[in-house]
C-alpha cells in the first residue's frame, strides 16, 4: 500500500522530496523482506491527536497494518514481513519465530486483499488534495549551528489557479536513493494482516532462529538473525532553548546506528519552513528511508548524513516561530541472507533457492520547543516512563497549522 500524501499545498513540498519508484529485482524463486523499526514520539501523546497525521502518512492511525514500519503511528517496536514465492504465489505460510519476539511461536503470513479499481474522476492536481486556487511560499534552511548561514534561506513559491500549478523561485530538488520498498499484490503473503496484527512488546527481539513453512515454500527456508538485524534502541532525544532563540538537540548514541539525519517542517506566518541537519542544501525528506550501507557511507562523506559518533545538533534561531515538527532517524544495518550461500569462486554457478533481506532503523518525532526532559522511551515491560504527558491540545494545534489548506 502506497503512503497517502497529506492534503493541501504542503503536499507539494513533501512530494517534491519523495524518491522515484523502482521495482526491486528478483532472482531466487522465494524472497522474504523483513523491515524492523523502533519509534519514539518524544514529548507527545502516543496516539490521539497525532493519529490523523499517521493515517495521512500511511501509518494507519494506530491500527497495525502492513507496511507498519514505514510511518509508525506511535511509540514502540514495529515489524513488517513479506514473502513472495513464485513456486506457489499467494499461498498462506507461517513464520516460526524466537520466543523473545513476544508474538507467540509463529506469525501467520496471509495475502492482502485485492485492490479495487476505482474510476478516476478528479481533475488535474486534485489527486494530492490541492485546492484549485491558492499560494504558498516555502523557505529552506540547512545545517547545524546557532546562526542561519549566509545564502539561506532558499525559497520558492507555489501558485495554484484553477487546479494548475505554477512554481517559481529556487526549489530544493532533494536527494534520494532508489526506492527498494515493495508494493505487494495478492501473490504476496504478509504480516501484519487482517487476522493477525498484535503489536510487538517493548522488549521484543528478533534474534534467534526463524523458519518459514507452507505449501510450496522450500524446506530449507530457515535462517538465524543476530544482533545486527534486531530492533534498535529508541532514540533518547532531549532539547533546550526555543525555536525563536535556537534549539539545542542532544541524544544518546544509538546501538548499531550507522548515521543520523534530522528534518523539521513548520510554519512562520503563512510560509512553510523546512530545515535539515545536512551540510548541503539538497538533502530533502527523501533521505529519511531505509538506506544501503554503501549509500550511507557515501552520504556521510558528502555531509548529507551525520556520522554515528554525533550526539548533538542545533537548529539556528529564528527559523521556526508558529509551529514545527521534528523528525530524526538513526540508520541501522541491512542484513542479506541467501541459500545456498554465494560460492567463493565467482565462476561457479549460483542458483539460490531463497533470500532474506532485513532492514532496521530507529526514529523519533517531537514538536519543536516542547519540553522533552520528562519524555523517555518505554521501559522493558512496555510501560511508558514519561513523568508527565503534554496536553493533547498542543499537538492538535500544531497539526492544524501544518496541514491546513491555504
N, C-alpha and C positions, 0 to 999 in steps of 0.2 A: 504494500500500500504506500503510495507516494504521500509525503507530508503535504497537508493542505496549507497554503500560504495565508497569512493574516489579511484581513480586509483593509481597504483604504490605500492612500498613496504611500504609506510606509511599506507596503508590499513591494513596490517598485524597487526600493532601496535594498530590501532583502534579496529579491530575485536577481538583482544585478551581481550579487556576490556568490550566488549558488553555482556549484560546478556543473559542467556539461555532463550529460548522461552517456555512459558507455557500457555495453554489456560485457560481463565477465566471460573469459574464455573457459571452456570445459573440455578436459581431456579424459580423465577417468570416467567410467560409466556411473559411478556413485560418488557424490560430493556432499560434504557437510560443511555448513557455515555456522559458527558459534560466535556471537558477539556478547561481551560482558561489559557492564558499565556500573560504576558507583557514582551516585549523585547526591549532593547535599544542597538543600535550599537554605543558605545561610541567613539567619535572622528573619526568615519568612515562614508563613504557615505552610505545612506540608502539602495541603491540598487547598480546599476552599476557594479563596479569591483568585488563586492562580490556575485553577482548573480550566477556566475558559481559554487562557493563553496556551496551556498544554494541549488542549483539544485542537486549537487552530494550528499549532505547530506539529501535530501528528502524534501527541503523546497519549491521547485517549482520555484525558481528564481524570486519571487515577485508576481507571479500569484497565487491567492488563490486556494488551492485545499486541500481536506481532506487527511491526517491529518495536518492541518496548524500549530498546536501548538507544534509539536514535535521538529521541527527545523525551527523556524521563520526566514523568509528571509529578514526582515527589522525591523525598529523601529515601535512600535505600540502595539495595543491590538489585540489578536488573539483568535478565538473561534472555537471549533470543537464540533459537535453534532452527535451522532449516536444512532439510535433506532433499536432494534430487537424485533419484535413482532411475536411470534410463532403462534398467532391466525390468522395472515394474513401476512406471510413473504413477504417483498419486496414491499408492497403496499405503495404508496406515502402518506405522512402525513404532518401535518402543526403544527409548534410550535408557539403559540401566546406568545409574549414576551413583557416585560415592555417597555414603550416609551423611558426610559433612555438608552436603548441599542443602540438607534440611527440607527436601521436597519429596520425600518418600524414596522407594527403591528404584523407581523408573518414571520417566516422563513420556506420556503418550504423544506421538507425533501424528498430526492429522492434517488433511488437505484444507486449504482455505476455501470459502465459498466462491463460486464463480462471480465475477464482477458483472453487474448489469450494464448493458449498453444503452445508456441514456441518450436521448436525442439532444443534439447541440442546437440550442435556440438563442443563446445570448449573443449580444453584439460585440464588435471589436473592443478588446480591452476589458470586457466585463468578466472574463474568466478569472481574473485575480481580484475581483471586487472593487475595481477602481470606480470612483464617481465619474459621471460624464463631464463635469466641469470642476476645476479646482487648480490650485497651485501649491507647490511645496518647494522650499529651499532646503538643501542638505549641506551640512558642513562636516568635513572630515579632518580629524586630528590623529596624530600617532606619536608613539614614543613615551617611555617612562621618564619622569622628571617633574620638578616643581613648577617649571615655567613652560609656556607654549613656545615652541621653537619658531625661528624665522621661516617664512614661507607657508605658514599654516594660518587658517585652515584652507584646504581646497574646497571649493563649493560648486554646486550646480543646481539648476532649477528645473523642476519637472512641472509642466503645464498640461492640463487635460481640458480639451474643448470638444464637446460633442463626442466623447469617447476616444478621441485621437490624442496621442501622447507626443509632446514635443520636449526635448531635453536640450538645455543649453548650459554652458559652463565647462567645468573640468571634472567629469565623472571619474570615480575611482573604479577601475576595471576589476580589481580583485584577483588574487592568485587562486588556483585550485589544483587539486590532484584529480586524475581521472576517477570518476565515480565507480567504486567497486561494490556498491550495495547491490542487492538482488531485488527483483520485483517479481515475487512468486505468483504463479498461477496454480490451478488445481493439480498440476503434475508434481508439485512440491508437497511435502508434509512439514508442519511447523509446530513449534511450541514457543509461547503460549498459544492456546486456541480456544474455541468456544466451550469446550468441555473441560479444559484444564488450564487454569490461569492463576494458580496460587502464587503469591509473591514470595520470593526468597527471603529468609530471615536475615537480620543484620550481620550475623556471624557466618553466613553461608560461605562454603568453599567448594571449588570445582576440582581441587587437587585429588588425584586418585585414578582409578580405572573406570573407563566408560566403554560401554558396548551397545551397539545398535543392532536390533534384530527385527525381522519382519519378512513377509513374503517377497522373495527376490533380492533381499539385501545380502551381500556377500557375507559368508560365515566368518570371514577374517576381520570384520569391521570392529575391532577393539583397539583402544589406544589409551595411553597414560597422559594425564595433564599434570604438570608440575607448578611450582610457584610462579613462574613467569607467565603462565596462562591463567592465573587465578584472578579473582576480583582484586582490584587495587584499593588501598585505603581511601577513605573520604578526605577531601581537601579541607584542612582546618584553616580557614581564612579569617583574618582579623583586619580591622581598619581603624584609622584615626583621621581626624580632620573633617572637612565638609566639601561638597562639590564646589562651593564658592571660593574656599581658601586653599583647596588642594586636598587630595585624599592619598594617604599612605597606606598601601595594602601590603600585608605580610602573611606568610603561610609557612607551615612546617614542611620539610621535604617529604615528598610522597614516594613511598617504596615502589620501585620498578618504573618510575616516571622517566621518560627519555627527553622530555621537553615540556614547556608550558606556553600558554597563549591566553591573553585576556582581551576581551572585547566589551565595549559598553555602547549602549544606544539610549538616547533620551531626547528631551525637548529643551529648547531655550526660546521662550516665547512661542512663536508659531513655526520655528525652524526645527528640523530633525537633525540631531547631532550624533556623530559616531566617532569613537576613539578606539585605538588598538594599541597593544603593548609592543608592536613591531617597530623596528628602527627604520623601516621603509614605508612609504605611503600606500603601497598597493597590496596590503595583506588581505583585507576583505574577510567577510564571515565564512567564505568557502574554506578557509583554513581549519575551521572547527569541525573536523570529521576524523574518522579513523584514517591514519596515515601509515604507509610502509616505513620501515626503518631507513631506507635509502632517502626517501623524501624528507623525513625528519632531520637526518644528518645534513642534507643539502640546505634546508631552510634555516637550520641553526647557523650554518656558515654564511648564509645570506642575511642573517639578522632579522628573519621573519619571526622565528620562534625564540623563546628564552631558553638558555641552556639548563640542564637538570639541576645544576648547583644553585640556581637563582631562587631566592626566598623573599624577594620584595620588589615592588614596583609602585611608582607614584603616578597618579593621574593629575596633570597640571591644573592649577587653579583656574576657575572661571569658565571651563569648558561646558559644564552642566549647571543648570540652575533650577528649572522647574521640576524635572523628574529624570530618572535614569535607571537602567537595569544593567548590571554587570554579569557577564558570563566568563568563566575560567575553565580551561581544560588542561589536564595533565595527560599527555600521550603515553600510552603503555606499549608493551611489546606485542608483536604479532607472531603467532606460532603456526607453522605449517607441518603437517604430518601426512606422509603417503605410504601406501603399502602395495607391493613391496617397496622398500626404500630405493632411492635412485642409486644405480651402480656407481662405484668409484671410477670405472672406466667409461668415459663419455661415448666410446664407440660401441659399447654393449647395448643391445636393445632394452628398452624400458617401457613396459606397459602396465602402469599401476592399476590396481583394481578399484581403489578409492583414495580420496584425500580429504583432510580435515583442515579448515582454517579457523583459528581462534584469534579474535582481536579484543583488546582491552583498553579502557580509558577510565578516568575519574574526572568528574566535572562538578562545578558548583555555580550557583547563581545567587545574586544578592541585589537588593535595592540600594542604589548609591546613597551614601550618607547615613544609612541605618546603622545603629549600634550593633556590632556583631560580637561584642565581648561575651555575651551570655549564650550565643548560638553555637552549639557544638554538635558534631555528628552523633548518631545513635551509638549507644554502648553495645556490648556483645550480646545482651539479652533482647535487643531490639527496642529498648525504651529510649525515648528522647531525653537527652541530658540538658536541654535548654532550661535555664532557670526562669526565664521569662519569655513569653511569646509576644511578638509585635501585634499591634492592633490590625485586624483584617482590613479596616477602612483604608489604611495607608497603601496596601497593595492594590486594592480596588481603584483608588485614586490614580495610582501610577499607571495601571493598565488602561484606564480610561484616557489618560493623557497620551500614552504611546500609540494606541490603536484607533483613536478617533478618526473619522473621515474628515478631510479638510475641504 
